[in-house]
Structures are given as C-alpha cells and as structure tokens.
Amino acid sequence: MTVQDLINALLLLPKDTEIVVEGYENGFDAVHELQQIQVVQVKNPEDFNGQYQLESDLNNHGWYLTTEQKQDITETIQHGKRINAVLIRGKRGQLR
C-alpha cells in the first residue's frame, strides 16, 4: 500500500478516528489492510501487550495471573474506555 492509498482510505473516515498499530514482537511489514475495530483501553497493560485490546480477548481466568492482574482485567472490562479505531495490519499481521 502506498502513501496515496493510505491517504485515500483515511480521508473516508471521521477525522477523530484513532489509529492503532499491532504491538509486541519485532520488525515491520508493508501495510496490507485497514480494519475498523472497537478496542478497550487496558488498565496497567503488561510491557509486552498493547495498551488497547479487543474486549473479546480479555480474560481474567488464567491460572498464571496474579490477583492484581485479574483485578486490572476486571476493571478494564467494567470501566475501560472503548474507542472506535482503525487497525493498520501488515502483510503478516494475522500471525502476531
């Protein structure tokens, strides 16, 4: 995707739409697609996680989670700020 392709796609969206990128792992890929998503801002995300998550990916039932982590996830689910965003996905983004 070129800069012009990206500009053309972004011009179709509301000007206050947030843009998020995939977190964790390393390296970069060319832009492959844009996807409109709703994410929730995570309270106290781990260093290796992004500050936004899909609500469906939040789960506080892992045996490995500390009590504090479970409380943060519960707080996020109950009170986390939801935003509509555009995900810019790289060619291999689905593998991350």
C-alpha positions in Angstrom: 0.0 0.0 0.0 1.4 3.4 -0.9 1.1 6.7 1.0 -1.5 7.8 -1.5 -3.6 4.6 -1.0 -3.4 5.2 2.8 -4.4 8.8 2.5 -7.3 8.0 0.2 -8.6 5.4 2.7 -8.1 7.7 5.7 -10.0 10.5 4.0 -13.1 8.3 4.1 -13.0 8.1 7.9 -14.1 10.6 10.6 -11.3 12.9 11.4 -11.3 11.9 15.1 -10.9 8.2 14.4 -8.0 6.7 16.4 -5.4 4.7 14.5 -3.8 1.8 16.3 -0.9 -0.5 15.4 -0.2 -4.0 16.4 2.1 -4.4 19.4 4.7 -6.9 20.6 7.1 -8.9 18.5 9.5 -7.0 16.3 10.1 -6.0 12.7 7.9 -4.2 10.2 5.7 -5.2 7.3 4.2 -3.2 4.5 0.6 -2.1 5.1 -1.8 -4.8 3.9 -5.2 -3.7 5.0 -7.2 -1.3 7.2 -9.8 -2.6 9.5 -12.3 -0.7 11.6 -12.4 -2.2 15.1 -13.6 -1.3 18.6 -11.0 -1.7 21.3 -10.8 -1.1 25.1 -8.0 0.8 26.8 -6.4 -1.7 29.2 -5.6 -0.7 32.8 -1.9 -1.4 33.6 -1.1 -3.4 30.4 2.0 -5.7 30.7 5.1 -4.3 28.9 4.7 -6.9 26.1 1.0 -6.1 25.5 -0.5 -3.2 23.7 -2.4 -0.5 25.6 -5.6 -1.4 23.7 -7.2 -4.8 23.3 -10.3 -6.3 21.8 -12.8 -6.8 24.6 -13.3 -10.4 23.4 -9.6 -11.1 24.1 -9.7 -10.1 27.7 -9.9 -13.0 30.2 -9.2 -13.0 33.9 -9.4 -16.7 34.4 -5.8 -17.7 33.7 -4.1 -19.7 36.4 -0.9 -17.8 35.9 -2.4 -14.4 36.6 -1.8 -12.6 39.9 -4.7 -11.3 41.9 -3.7 -7.7 40.8 -3.7 -8.7 37.1 -7.1 -10.3 37.5 -8.4 -7.1 39.2 -6.9 -5.0 36.4 -8.6 -7.1 33.7 -12.0 -7.0 35.6 -11.6 -3.2 35.9 -10.8 -2.9 32.2 -13.8 -5.0 31.2 -16.2 -3.0 33.5 -14.8 0.5 33.1 -12.2 0.6 30.3 -12.6 3.4 27.7 -13.9 1.9 24.4 -12.8 3.6 21.2 -13.5 3.0 17.6 -10.2 2.7 15.8 -8.6 1.8 12.5 -6.1 -1.1 12.7 -3.4 -0.9 10.1 -2.4 -4.5 9.5 0.9 -5.6 8.0 1.2 -8.4 5.4 1.8 -11.0 8.2 -0.2 -9.2 10.9 -2.6 -12.1 11.4 0.3 -14.2 12.7 1.0 -11.9 15.6 
